[in-house]
Amino acid sequence: MANFQNEATAKKAFVSAMETKYAKEWGSNKQNDDIQSQTAKYLRLGTEQNPRKMEMAKIGAEITKKRGLQAYDPMLHLAGIPLGQRQLTPYTLGGTDIVCDGDDLHYVNNAAMQQEWDDIRRTCVVGLDLAHETLEKRLGKEVTPETINYYLEVLNHAMPGAAIVQEHMVETHPAMVDDCYVKVFTGDDSLKDELDPQFVIDIDKMFRPDHAAQIKASIGKASFQAVHIPTVVSRTADGGQTSRWMAMQVGMSFISAYHMCAGEAAVADLAFTAKHAGLVEMSEMLPARRARGPNEPGGLSFGHMADIVQTSRKFRDDPCKIALETCAAAMMLYDQIWLGGYMSGGVGFTMYATAAYTNNVVDDNLYADTEYGWDKYGTGIGKTVAPTIDIIKDIATWGTLYGLELYENYPTALEDHFGGSQRATVVSTASAAACAITTGNSNAGLSAWYLSMYLHKEGHGRLGFFGYDLQDQCGATNVFSYQSDEGLLGELRGANYPNYAMNVGHQGGYTTVVTGGYTGRGDAFSTNPLVKACFADDLMNFDFVEVRECFGKGALREYDRCAGERAFVIPAK
Amino acid sequence: MAYKPQYYPGSTSVAENRRNHMSNNVKKVRDISDEDLTACLGHRAPGSDYPSTHPPLAEMGEPDCPVREIVTPTPGTAAGDRVRYVQWADSMYNSPSVPYWRSYHAAINYRGVDPGTLSGRQVVEARERDMEAIAKEQMETDMTCPGLSGLRGCTVHGHSCRLQEDGVMFDMLDRRRLEGDSIVQDKDQVGVPIDRKVNLGKPMSPAEAAKKTTFYRVGNVAFRDDAEVVGWTQKVWELRTIYGYQPK
């Protein structure tokens, strides 16, 4: 079990994180706590105990003075009632040694978190084969590796916003759009070998051999373009702009590279291919009542999210790490940005999902639960056991009791996750993902999720907020339902799935469970090999392999791969 | 109410306590005056009339209805009271009641109530005088320990914080505190200061709380030790799962 921690090791990491959080000095908050004690001395220091809060208060006062208009003032909480704030403690980002303030795990304060979402929203995949057939069959053009290379050279000039068909006209500044590029990938080795390596996502190099073979077999002889439009464009416009921007530059590049007549009818075919027939977007459209374009987080399926995260490329033998990194990416995107930003307009509330990937608590649970499943059923990566009611019941119960008792044995963990919904997400995510890893079946994992919620509610006489008490008690009946709107596979469900649309803390967990399915099987991808291959690219700004490390750099203000900044065109401070 | 017995599985003291709550088999252990109760709730000034949202039903001239003839209105409904709330937070550390059991207690034993359970808090909404009757019962009986339970209209999170050094559940707004051997409250549910110190009575000793609690936890009665409750919960899940799986 390479890279796999046993229960004792995992617990040690968790205990260490709690000791850092509660027993070490942070700001003026000096504590010397026994992390297993059920009592504590609360100093009631308010915001003054926390360095980041003090920085924010200082800046808020400066803004107030500068503009003559009230700004941030932490003393205004709760209509002026003086706070006796509990301990404001730092977070250890799970799987890393990075310790940071909770405020710095809010996506507004964290550049890496923003870039994760930017990199997803500005990405689409476009097929090349239909366009090539149009060129060959309708226009009699010859398509060769040389012409494709030339086309890609043109396209990487045009995609960032440079004119290509006409004389030089209005163009974008290259420094503003240096994150924009196009590469291609294919399951056809002979074609790949003929293409200029700078333009190729080489699946054989990016994935281990068995995974590469699986992905290439799934893609077949077809070829695709991985397109990343400029971050500044997708931020200024919307997710729908990704394919619009892409299609225009793809069309112009074909016209230029293949010396077409800009007005001929075949151009329409190329445009249709790029805009619709050959297009794979990361996210589906949402219903009109939610009024979002494609490539917005509400339409991003859990399966696509699992494939966007790339941890499985480098840590195939550690399915828990793969699940945890995916958990982090999905929790941030679905909870903070989608539910917090798009749906509810929340601020601090949606931040709580961060707790699900911090302080090694969920790590401890997941490693312990997976080890239980593997030991009990003699399973491992690529060696799963067929899911049954009894197996789901066994792993979910063991994992839930283990998780609840962890909170009972370590009151600081309970205090760290001060809301019940955090506790419920951590326990159910871990036991459900472990079930998915052991069985290689995400539906079995989702089923375990619901049993975990039932047991949690019964054991502690409480669960999460109302959302948990609604959907987590009615979900069991549709896990294995035949009715497609109720029983859709976890991989194809997403933030817009009925009952999942409004519940903070869940969707990152569901993505973790879905991830457990394919990682338990040892597969290369969860749902879509095109998405997995598209993001297998070290040129991406965000590191989709080490998500939590990336977030940590953002929290420490050390993240240096931001795109879409405007410093080049404004007076830089 | 004609319906008395309430059944819950399990052979442990926690299971027995849960059954007691569902059956309203709770003991009065302290006195809270009406004036003090009203002050703690904070909805109206102590001694003032109940504000109403409609005239008394007797003056409403409602149309004939067989259901109205069968169902006697609650006092608050008959008087036209507004709907108000009482909300509790109960500690994770052996508090005598837990949120779901406060809900079950209200839903089973009272009429005209709207109980809601969240992670660490439990709210009952009802007509004001009906709500006060429930709140009074909760405050005066052994389903509440003033040290481990608190009236909290806001900032409820302390339930999962560790207990304070003196064994009292942490309260960010310092609504209640231990003075001498009793818990005293001088702010209402949402933290607005009131003009009196309400004596809520003595907190339970750790041993008494461990005996009275409806919360399973290691170090007392572990959830895993009540195999019947775990098995019953699993059965509920299994039946619901199979119910949804109908390949017709």
Interface residues (C-beta under 8 A of the other chain):
Chain A: S37 Q38 T39 A40 K41 Y42 R44 L78 I81 L83 G84 Q85 R86 I389 K393 T397 L401 L404 E405 Y407 E408 N409 P411 T412 L414 E415 H417 F418 G419 G420 S421 R423 A424 S447 Y450 L451 Y454 L455 K457 E458 G459 H460 G461 R462 L463 G464 F465 F466 Y468 D469 A476 T477 N478 V479 F480 S481 Y482 E486 G487
Chain B: M92 Y93 V98 P99 Y100 W101 G116 T117 L118 S119 G120 C154 T155 H157 G158 S160 C161 R162 L163 Q164 E165 G167 F170 D171 M172 L173 D174 G191 V192 T214 F215 Y216 R217 V218 G219 A222 F223 R224 V229 V230 T233 Q234 V236 W237 E238 R240 T241 I242 Y243 G244 Y245 Q246 P247 K248
